[in-house]
Amino acid sequence: MSTGHGNAPLRLTPAVRIAAVLAAAYGFSLVALAIVLATDWALHRGNVGHLHSLAASRGVVYFIVACIAGAALLMTGSVRAWRGARGLPALIPLGLIVAIGCIGEPIDILTGQSLSSDITGVAIICAAALPAVLLILPRKDTA
């Protein structure tokens, strides 16, 4: 497996194992979110199920597809990291979550959202940032 430093895999450290597990868990939660959204939309339940415009429905479908694509990248990156590669595919969705969260969360705080909403948002950002940082940490080749 090519890792960018010759053909030798990178050392598998406890930090990488933790990052791989966290990235996979984030991937599973994105799949669960996509399933809940698709179910609500198909069964006309909740806020998503009561959308009546074509543009809103397209937005829901786009978000479901984005969740599934993000989950696929997270799982691919997680497996690659566990096998000794850098795990770069997982950094794309993790980085997007952190970037969007770092923009949206201060807006939520400034507009007076509830404390529980603010804490949840910060927890989501931290949950995405931790595996990203752990995957970026320098590692040596095993050879």
N, C-alpha and C positions, 0 to 999 in steps of 0.2 A: 504494500500500500504506500503510495507516494504521499509524503507529508510536507513537501517543500524543502526538506533538508536531506536530500538523497532518498534512498529507499527504506531507511531504517525508521521504524515507528517511534513515536515519542514515548517517553517514560510515562507510565500510568500512575499518577499520584493520587492520594486521597482527595485532593481538591478537584481533580478531574472526574473522579468517580461521583463525588457529590454534585458537581455541575451536570454530569450526564443524567443522573437520577432526577434532579430538579428540572432540567430541560424536558425530559420525558414526561414528568408530572404536569408541567405547563402544557405540553402537547395534548395530553389526555384531557385536561380541563378545557382546552379550545375545542376538542371534538365534542365534549359534553355540551358546551355552549352552543355549538352548531346544531346539535341534535335538539336541544330545547327550543332554539329559535325556529328550526324547521317544523317541529311538532306544533308549536303555538301558531305559526303562520298557516300550516296546512289545516289545523283544526279550528281556526278562527278564535283562538283564546288570547287573553291578555292584550297588551298594547300592540304587539306585533300582529296579532291575529285580526285586529280591527282596522288595519290600514286599508283605505279604499282607493288610493290613487296608484296608477301604474308606476310612477316614479318612486313612490315609497316602497312598493313591492320589489322593484328592481334593486333598491338599496338594501333590502333585507336579503335578497338572493346574493348580492355582491358580498355582503358581510359574512354570510354563511360560507361562501366559497373562500373568502379570505381567511376565515377561521380554519377551514380544512387545509388550505395551502400552508398556513403558518404551522399547523400541527405536523404536517408532513416534513417541513423544514426542521422543526424541533426534533422530531424523531430521528431523522436522517443525521443531523448533527450530533445527537446524543449517542447513537450507535457508532458513528465515526470516532467520536472522542473516546468512547469506551474501548475501541479497537486500536487506539494509539495515534489517531490523526488529530488535527487541531479542532475539528468540530465546528468549522466556519458556517455551515448552513444554519445552525441554531442561532448564530449571532444576528441574523437578519430580522427574524420576528422579535427576538429579545430586545434588540436595539430600537426597533420601531415602537414597541410598547413603552420603553423607557423614554424615548424622545417625545412621543405623543403625551405620555403621562406627565412629563416635566413641563409641558406647555399647558395642559389642561388642568392639572391639580392646583397651581397657583390661581388660575382663573376661578376655580370652584371655591377656593379659600376666600378670595377677594369678594366674590359675589354672595357670600354668606351661606354656603351649603352647610348641612349639619355636620357636627363633629364626627359622627360615625361614618358619614360619606367621605370625609377628608381622611380619616384613618384607613378606611378601606382602599382609597386611591393610593395612599402612600405605601400600604402593604403590597399592592399589586406592582407598583414601580420597584420596590425593593426585591420582590420575588422574581422579577425579570432581570434586575441588575446583578444580583448575586451570581447566578450561573454564568452570565456574560463575562463578568470580571474573572471568575475562576477559569473560564476557558481561555481567556487572553493571557493569563499568567505564563511566564516563560517556563519551558520544559526542555530538557535535554533529550537528544536521540538515545535510544537504547543501545545502539551499536558503538 
